[in-house]
Amino acid sequence: MNASLSFDLNQYLCERVRLIDNALERYLPGEDVRPQSLHRAMRYSTMSGGKRLRPVLVIAGAEAVGGEAEMVLPTACAVELIHTFSLIHDDLPAIDNDTLRRGRPTCHVQFGEAVAILAGDALFASAFELIARNADAVPAERVVQVLKLVAEASGTRGMVGGQMVDIESEGKEADADIVEYIHRHKTAALIRASVVSGAILAGAEQWQVDALSRYGELTGLAFQIADDLLNVTGDPRKTGKAVGTDAARGKVTYPALFGVEASRQRAHQLVQEAIATLHPFGENAEPLRAIAYLMVEREG
Amino acid sequence: MNASLSFDLNQYLCERVRLIDNALERYLPGEDVRPQSLHRAMRYSTMSGGKRLRPVLVIAGAEAVGGEAEMVLPTACAVELIHTFSLIHDDLPAIDNDTLRRGRPTCHVQFGEAVAILAGDALFASAFELIARNADAVPAERVVQVLKLVAEASGTRGMVGGQMVDIESEGKEADADIVEYIHRHKTAALIRASVVSGAILAGAEQWQVDALSRYGELTGLAFQIADDLLNVTGDPRKTGKAVGTDAARGKVTYPALFGVEASRQRAHQLVQEAIATLHPFGENAEPLRAIAYLMVEREG
């Protein structure tokens, strides 16, 4: 099913993830620096074997327009910190009350609620420090564009807004409009911002920004549908999360509304549409094509 | 005691606060827009009659180097949103568990904990959107400098880090080093960043940035000492907060360590030092001089 047999996605991901993990290791405050408890929690939740999908998309977005990983690395790490911050806060007792994440106790279970709230806040702040730091490598105008994009994708018009509607909708009658709103805001917004940020930092033209924005939106939706499906049919040993929790909570999800088979088809259709937007990028977009397939075919 | 009889601080504050409140009203998302509950909470906590000290300092910092309020208004509002975000999270049951703020129920009492956590997060994100927006009025290089400064002052090397040490120190033996650390990070960092941001956006030279940075640091410390004093000796009808809560919680404060009189003297001494740094700015710094006095002489 993969479009290109010559492109080795595993090797690509392995190299990029190593780059990202090394950079995160350098950027995160040390556990020997005050306040140690906060830094321990920030590192515990960030360095926990995540897939690094969003930072890889920042890099792949840059590469699609002829840029390189090094020039976008601070912003790549920034979006991973924002993702981690959102997981820590979503897991809190007052929100999703999750105790397991990537096979380990969640941040508040490990360090207490106060530390978890503040560790999330500190990661969010660090993300914006990193975006500012990206101005060492690229013109400030591009950094400001990325700042606007990432801040908007994180806040009430993006991730946090989507999470709010998700919570409010629990236990209520599912409705296609609400499911679409939640997916688009809670998940797709930051995925879209990631790939577009990489492209902007690497000096993309407007048509390239527009095409990658569409790619990010479509794959972001597909990714969330795949995530909902894993909550129904996944193997907890591979996902590192409990299964069936969405249904138990009365979460509004795509499979709950349309069924497993129709959801699977919809995810694949979105990926096909996303890949079609990449046509003008030629070989430079090989990583983005392969990642699009991976986003719906993953097991965890 | 006021250095200049000709400068009318009340009128100055009245005009600047009106400007800030109008801008916040425009910038905050509407309560008729989804997710409404989040936007209600964001507005409830932001539009609650705060003194707007930090945004006024952004404007006064710009004016000290010959700039104008209009060119720094988005960033002025941004630091107020960061301040509000920190109050909402600090008030949460897992942290300070405060139920009253500015004479009204705190955000989580009014809207529930989940909404309060997410409203804080959304305000923090909105703050960075506003900083990006400031690039409409000033060069992007200045905006990136401000972004770096404000993000650092908010996170683990600033406000959030100070709050973490504050919580950890509750009920433990007070120690001058710890009190200094808490004041410098929890309060002074954002106050310093506010006045310096205004100056940078208005095109300050390096010696001006350095002098105002020192001013911000000194007045920030004085402000926190005054705040601790109000918690001992204040009138709850004027402060809008309960009195004696720091002592009841075993908080590490300046008066607890050095006594009320020595704390008062220290605050005034810091203000004198802060005002001395303003000498080269002449008349342009009249607002900053008057605000420095106000910060330790306030009743709420």
Interface residues (C-beta under 8 A of the other chain):
Chain A: P29 R34 P35 S37 L38 H39 M42 F85 H89 L92 A94 I95 G112 E113 A114 V115 I117 L118 G120 D121 A122 F124 A125 S126 F128 E129 I131 A132 R133 A135 P139 A140 E141 V143 V144 Q145 L147 K148 V150 A151 E152 S154 G155 T156 R157 G158 V160 G161 Q163 M164 V165 I167 E168 Y181
Chain B: P29 R34 P35 S37 L38 H39 M42 F85 H89 L92 A94 I95 G112 E113 A114 V115 I117 L118 G120 D121 A122 F124 A125 S126 F128 E129 I131 A132 R133 A135 P139 A140 E141 V143 V144 Q145 L147 K148 V150 A151 E152 S154 G155 T156 R157 G158 V160 G161 Q163 M164 V165 I167 E168 Y181
